[in-house]
Amino acid sequence: MLLLIDAGNTRIKWALAEDDRAPGDWVASGAVTHAQLNHLPASWSGHRIGRAIVANVAGARLRDQLQLMIPPAAIDWFVARPYLDGLRNGYRNPAQLGCDRFAAAFGARALAPGQALVVATCGTATTIDAVSADGVFVGGMILPGLGLMSAALAGNTAQLPAVDASAAPPGFADHTAGAIAAGCMAAQLGAIERAVAMHGGALCIISGGAAPAIAARLAVPHRLVDNIVLIGLHASAAQQPPQGNDAC
């Protein structure tokens, strides 16, 4: 059994898969917050895990905690690399690309091979990356996520309230809370739509916790996909031998 883990800044997503299943076809999956980390081993109990592939962007402490929780197995700490099975990393320094972004791009290409893509992952941060039709990771954008934008306004101003930006009105708002939500949502939409335009009208693959709210308002062709990073990790399993010592 293959264990896949996407350890992000807010949540840890996981999936269990048979080696011969298509990416995204999982035996089980779930997610916990960092505060619920100790619940993970119970989620995997009863499954014979032979290999784990982990993308961790949440730092060394979480890596150490996961190392202790994952059943005895070959653990691959997924990293961005110059090339992986048809995806060439065009970052100035390929090793500096976030492992989650590289995995998401790899997963998007597995779902839509041969297409120009914009890969938007909308979580604590929103990352928007371009992949060419011939498999080059061109580069991308990073901006605060939908919730982080709203929280930054509430935390750094005297009178602006915290709001749920996912419930933004469709246009101009006639009250302050609505105006904040509309502004935060417009920033997300505008960044994604501008990226699509700059990348020649590419298909947008959008994923992440805030993705459903954002995708519902996008004015460009898009495909909403759950857990694109896990899909990328799954797709990578057959393309790379166990490494064991890599770090994200």
C-alpha positions in Angstrom: 0.0 0.0 0.0 1.2 3.5 -0.9 0.7 6.3 1.6 0.6 9.9 0.2 0.9 12.9 2.4 0.6 16.6 1.5 1.7 18.5 4.7 0.6 22.1 4.2 0.6 25.2 6.3 -2.9 24.6 7.7 -3.8 21.0 7.1 -2.2 17.7 6.4 -4.0 15.8 3.6 -3.4 12.1 3.0 -4.5 9.2 0.8 -3.9 5.5 0.6 -3.6 3.9 -2.8 -2.7 0.6 -4.4 0.4 0.8 -6.6 -1.5 -0.2 -9.8 -4.4 2.3 -9.5 -4.7 5.5 -11.5 -3.7 8.8 -9.7 -6.6 9.9 -7.6 -8.2 6.4 -7.3 -7.6 5.9 -3.6 -8.5 3.3 -1.1 -9.0 6.0 1.6 -8.2 9.6 2.1 -8.7 12.4 4.7 -7.3 15.6 6.2 -6.5 16.9 9.7 -5.4 20.2 11.0 -2.0 20.5 12.6 -3.7 20.4 16.0 -5.2 17.0 15.1 -1.9 15.5 13.9 -2.0 12.7 16.5 -5.1 11.4 14.9 -3.3 10.3 11.8 -1.9 6.9 12.8 -5.4 5.7 13.7 -6.5 6.6 10.1 -3.9 4.3 8.6 -4.3 1.4 11.0 -5.2 -1.9 9.4 -3.4 -1.0 6.1 -0.1 -2.5 5.3 2.0 0.5 4.1 5.0 -0.4 2.1 6.0 3.1 0.9 5.2 6.7 1.8 5.6 9.8 -0.4 5.5 13.1 1.5 5.4 16.7 0.3 6.0 18.9 3.3 6.1 22.7 3.2 5.3 23.1 7.0 8.9 22.9 8.3 11.4 20.6 10.0 9.3 20.2 13.2 6.4 18.7 11.3 8.7 16.6 9.2 10.1 15.1 12.4 6.7 14.4 13.8 5.5 12.7 10.6 8.7 10.6 10.5 7.7 9.2 13.9 4.1 8.6 12.9 4.5 6.9 9.5 4.6 3.1 9.8 8.0 1.5 9.1 8.3 2.0 5.4 10.5 3.6 2.7 9.7 7.3 3.1 10.3 9.5 0.1 10.4 13.2 1.0 9.2 14.6 -2.4 11.3 17.5 -3.7 11.3 19.6 -6.8 13.9 18.5 -9.3 15.1 19.6 -12.7 13.1 17.0 -14.6 10.5 14.3 -13.8 8.9 12.1 -16.5 8.0 14.8 -19.0 7.9 17.8 -16.7 10.9 20.1 -16.9 11.4 22.6 -14.1 12.1 26.0 -15.5 12.7 27.7 -12.2 15.9 29.7 -12.0 17.1 27.4 -9.2 15.0 24.2 -9.6 15.6 23.1 -6.0 14.0 26.3 -4.7 10.6 25.5 -6.2 8.2 24.4 -3.5 7.7 20.7 -3.5 3.9 21.1 -3.4 3.9 23.3 -6.4 6.0 20.9 -8.4 3.8 18.0 -7.3 0.6 20.0 -8.3 2.1 20.7 -11.7 3.0 17.1 -12.2 -0.5 16.0 -11.1 -2.2 18.5 -13.4 -0.1 17.3 -16.3 -1.1 13.7 -15.5 -4.8 14.7 -15.7 -4.5 16.9 -18.8 -1.4 15.7 -20.8 -0.3 17.8 -23.7 -2.2 20.9 -22.7 -1.0 24.3 -21.6 -2.1 24.6 -18.0 -2.4 27.2 -15.3 -2.4 25.4 -11.9 -4.0 27.3 -9.1 -3.9 25.9 -5.5 -5.9 28.0 -3.2 -5.1 27.4 0.5 -3.4 29.5 3.2 -1.4 31.0 0.2 -2.6 30.9 -3.4 -0.1 29.7 -5.9 -0.7 30.1 -9.6 1.8 28.3 -11.9 2.1 27.9 -15.7 3.0 24.7 -17.4 3.5 24.7 -21.2 1.9 22.1 -23.5 5.3 20.5 -24.0 5.8 20.0 -20.3 7.9 23.0 -19.1 7.1 24.5 -15.7 7.4 28.1 -16.7 7.0 29.8 -13.4 4.3 31.3 -11.3 2.9 33.7 -8.7 2.4 33.5 -5.0 -0.1 35.7 -3.1 -2.0 35.5 0.2 -4.9 33.1 0.2 -8.5 34.2 0.4 -8.7 33.8 4.2 -5.3 35.3 4.8 -6.2 38.4 2.8 -9.3 39.0 5.0 -7.4 38.3 8.2 -4.6 40.7 7.3 -7.1 43.5 6.9 -8.8 42.7 10.2 -5.5 42.4 12.0 -3.8 45.5 10.6 -6.5 48.1 10.6 -8.5 49.7 13.4 -12.0 49.4 12.2 -12.3 46.7 9.5 -13.9 43.5 10.6 -12.9 39.9 10.0 -15.2 38.4 7.3 -15.8 35.2 5.4 -14.5 36.2 2.0 -15.8 33.0 0.4 -19.3 34.5 0.8 -18.4 37.5 -1.3 -21.2 39.3 -3.2 -21.0 39.1 -7.0 -20.1 42.7 -7.6 -19.8 46.0 -5.7 -20.9 45.7 -2.1 -23.1 48.3 -0.2 -21.7 47.5 3.3 -18.1 47.2 4.7 -18.0 43.4 5.4 -19.3 42.7 1.9 -16.8 45.2 0.4 -13.9 43.4 2.1 -15.1 40.0 0.9 -15.7 41.3 -2.6 -12.2 42.8 -2.7 -10.4 39.7 -1.5 -12.4 37.5 -3.9 -11.7 39.9 -6.8 -8.0 39.8 -6.1 -8.0 36.0 -6.3 -10.0 35.9 -9.4 -8.1 38.6 -11.1 -4.7 36.9 -10.4 -5.9 33.6 -11.8 -7.7 35.1 -14.8 -4.7 37.3 -15.6 -2.4 34.2 -15.4 -4.6 32.4 -17.9 -4.6 35.3 -20.3 -0.8 35.6 -20.1 -0.5 31.9 -20.8 -2.5 32.0 -24.0 -5.9 31.0 -22.6 -4.6 27.8 -21.0 -6.9 25.4 -19.1 -6.9 26.3 -15.4 -6.7 23.4 -12.9 -7.8 24.8 -9.5 -7.5 23.0 -6.2 -7.3 23.7 -2.5 -9.6 24.5 0.4 -10.8 27.9 -1.0 -11.0 26.5 -4.6 -14.8 25.7 -4.7 -15.7 29.3 -3.8 -13.2 30.8 -6.2 -13.9 28.4 -9.0 -17.7 29.2 -8.9 -16.9 32.8 -9.9 -14.1 32.2 -12.5 -14.7 33.6 -15.9 -12.1 31.3 -17.7 -12.2 27.6 -18.6 -11.3 25.6 -15.5 -11.4 22.2 -13.9 -11.9 21.9 -10.1 -9.9 19.1 -8.7 -9.6 17.9 -5.1 -6.1 17.3 -3.7 -4.0 18.0 -6.8 -0.8 17.7 -4.8 -1.7 14.2 -3.7 -2.6 13.3 -7.3 0.9 14.5 -8.3 2.5 12.4 -5.6 0.5 9.4 -6.7 1.5 10.0 -10.4 5.1 10.3 -9.4 5.3 7.0 -7.6 5.8 4.9 -10.7 8.3 7.4 -12.2 10.9 7.6 -9.4 12.5 4.9 -7.3 12.3 5.2 -3.5 14.7 7.9 -2.3 14.4 7.9 1.4 16.6 10.9 2.3 15.2 13.8 0.3 13.9 16.9 2.1 11.4 19.4 1.0 
